[in-house]
């Protein structure tokens, strides 16, 4: 009698290995860290390292710790999955593994006054919107200050957000972008993804390369202008993509206060200028903006 043959384990995830395979969902292949490093870390370029981790709590927190230890400008950290991702106003969110781009970059903008660091999230937003318009062929707008929005079935949906944090002379800028999230996976009905918006390109590797190259070019122009949003062209570029201007808005301010009016401008400090019903103008530096639909006539 022939004895049964025990299958030999290959030692590769998904092929006899006990650990989960990153290829379980073929629509969501893993990123190739070595290829990204090879293509993006170039002599004289902004990017000095590109690391990809399978899972972490928050790429912003991890990179902030590296910054405190003296990590150089240009470090990029990408997570295939975050389990404690943070957005603006301390909101937390999670997403399925490899369903989006979850990354942070470490910046040390020498020659730029600290008071102009507040333009960095806007710079990230402009770079992301420009990249997605060009590469993914999706019209992406920026809701003040830096939410990425697309239109899906006639409704505005948020597909990404940006969070920047300052510490130890460095800025860590984080971006979360929904790429392949399906309708049933959306955390809230107002969320969306590139797939749901009908994007022509949803390959995360292509999008990540294009985004980081676009950002590097804009960042070079911004730092060369000492962070001046007008001289660098950043403010005009943002105004061209801002979906909040000209809209009736409700702004939830710190302390539970609320401001109603029309968003009429973004000033030289990146603040949203709201004209209230009595004609007064209020500049808002921080708050949660809701676009108010006009009442039917």
Secondary structure as UniProt FT lines:
FT   STRAND          12..13
FT   STRAND          15..17
FT   TURN            22..23
FT   TURN            26..27
FT   HELIX           33..40
FT   TURN            43..44
FT   STRAND          49..53
FT   HELIX           59..68
FT   TURN            69..70
FT   TURN            73..74
FT   STRAND          75..79
FT   STRAND          85..86
FT   HELIX           88..90
FT   STRAND          92..93
FT   TURN            97..98
FT   STRAND          100..107
FT   TURN            110..111
FT   HELIX           114..119
FT   HELIX           120..131
FT   HELIX           132..136
FT   STRAND          141..143
FT   TURN            144..146
FT   STRAND          147..152
FT   TURN            153..154
FT   STRAND          155..167
FT   TURN            168..169
FT   STRAND          170..178
FT   HELIX           183..185
FT   TURN            189..190
FT   TURN            194..198
FT   HELIX           204..224
FT   TURN            225..227
FT   TURN            229..233
FT   HELIX           234..241
FT   TURN            245..246
FT   STRAND          248..252
FT   HELIX           254..256
FT   STRAND          258..266
FT   TURN            268..269
FT   STRAND          272..275
FT   TURN            277..278
FT   STRAND          281..284
FT   STRAND          288..292
//
